[in-house]
């Protein structure tokens, strides 16, 4: 199960609306970085049949089957800290994060 906070859902809805089209956001992982994996967000115009669709807080998240194993229990938030803002991922499956915060290990 993946959850998204109200702030993150509002941001997703805002960027989809500003873009003018799209079904939602795909949330996944890819192999990269010094710890092994990184979170990936991308627009979804046409979901694939394999995608798991999660509707939460009025927005749609799509997750591919390979990524869902690593994202079970994930909470997505949107935070502002000083001049920085962005999506924040709280994943109970993470064992470690790299020092720069770009990648994680499960």
PLY file of the C-alpha trace (Angstrom):
ply
format ascii 1.0
element vertex 106
property float x
property float y
property float z
element edge 105
property int vertex1
property int vertex2
end_header
0.00 0.00 0.00
1.29 3.45 -0.92
-0.13 6.61 0.64
0.19 10.23 -0.37
-0.29 13.21 1.91
-2.77 15.94 1.11
0.09 18.38 0.33
1.68 15.93 -2.13
-1.66 15.12 -3.75
-2.40 18.82 -4.21
1.00 19.30 -5.87
0.40 16.34 -8.21
-3.02 17.72 -9.19
-1.49 21.17 -9.71
1.29 19.97 -12.04
-1.12 17.78 -14.03
-3.51 20.71 -14.40
-0.70 23.07 -15.40
0.52 20.52 -17.94
-2.98 20.37 -19.42
-3.28 16.59 -19.79
-2.33 13.32 -18.14
-3.85 10.52 -16.11
-1.54 10.91 -13.12
2.01 10.29 -11.98
4.05 7.08 -12.25
6.05 6.29 -9.14
8.90 3.85 -9.51
12.48 3.00 -8.70
15.55 2.65 -10.88
19.03 1.37 -10.28
21.42 4.28 -9.79
23.54 6.19 -7.31
25.92 5.10 -4.61
23.33 3.19 -2.55
21.70 1.36 -5.44
18.19 2.70 -6.09
16.47 6.04 -6.64
12.84 7.13 -6.75
11.46 8.16 -10.14
8.39 10.28 -10.86
7.03 10.75 -14.38
3.81 11.80 -16.05
1.39 9.10 -17.21
-0.66 9.82 -20.30
-1.60 6.19 -21.06
-1.28 3.67 -18.23
-0.07 0.21 -19.16
-2.19 -2.86 -18.34
0.48 -3.99 -15.85
0.34 -0.74 -13.85
-1.19 -0.79 -10.41
-3.38 2.31 -10.03
-3.67 3.87 -6.59
-6.23 6.61 -6.10
-5.58 8.62 -2.98
-6.49 12.18 -1.96
-8.05 12.79 -5.37
-5.02 11.96 -7.50
-3.86 8.85 -9.32
-0.49 7.16 -8.80
0.64 4.38 -11.11
3.20 1.79 -10.04
4.77 -0.92 -12.20
4.93 -4.45 -10.73
8.75 -4.47 -10.40
8.79 -1.24 -8.39
5.85 -2.15 -6.16
7.99 -4.64 -4.21
10.27 -1.79 -3.08
7.49 0.73 -2.47
5.13 -1.22 -0.21
4.31 0.98 2.79
5.72 4.14 1.17
4.34 7.55 2.12
4.83 10.41 -0.35
4.84 13.97 1.00
5.63 17.38 -0.47
7.82 19.59 1.69
9.31 23.08 1.62
12.48 23.80 3.54
13.85 27.28 3.03
14.33 27.81 -0.71
14.06 24.08 -1.46
10.86 22.19 -2.13
10.06 18.76 -3.48
8.59 15.35 -2.93
9.79 13.44 0.10
9.62 9.65 0.35
9.22 7.87 3.67
9.86 4.20 2.93
9.87 1.66 5.78
11.76 -0.77 3.51
14.85 1.46 3.28
17.87 0.07 5.09
20.20 2.91 4.19
20.48 6.18 2.22
23.54 7.65 0.62
25.02 10.83 2.08
23.71 13.04 -0.74
20.16 11.69 -0.30
19.75 10.73 -3.96
19.66 6.96 -3.57
18.70 4.26 -1.09
19.15 0.56 -0.37
16.56 -2.00 0.72
0 1
1 2
2 3
3 4
4 5
5 6
6 7
7 8
8 9
9 10
10 11
11 12
12 13
13 14
14 15
15 16
16 17
17 18
18 19
19 20
20 21
21 22
22 23
23 24
24 25
25 26
26 27
27 28
28 29
29 30
30 31
31 32
32 33
33 34
34 35
35 36
36 37
37 38
38 39
39 40
40 41
41 42
42 43
43 44
44 45
45 46
46 47
47 48
48 49
49 50
50 51
51 52
52 53
53 54
54 55
55 56
56 57
57 58
58 59
59 60
60 61
61 62
62 63
63 64
64 65
65 66
66 67
67 68
68 69
69 70
70 71
71 72
72 73
73 74
74 75
75 76
76 77
77 78
78 79
79 80
80 81
81 82
82 83
83 84
84 85
85 86
86 87
87 88
88 89
89 90
90 91
91 92
92 93
93 94
94 95
95 96
96 97
97 98
98 99
99 100
100 101
101 102
102 103
103 104
104 105
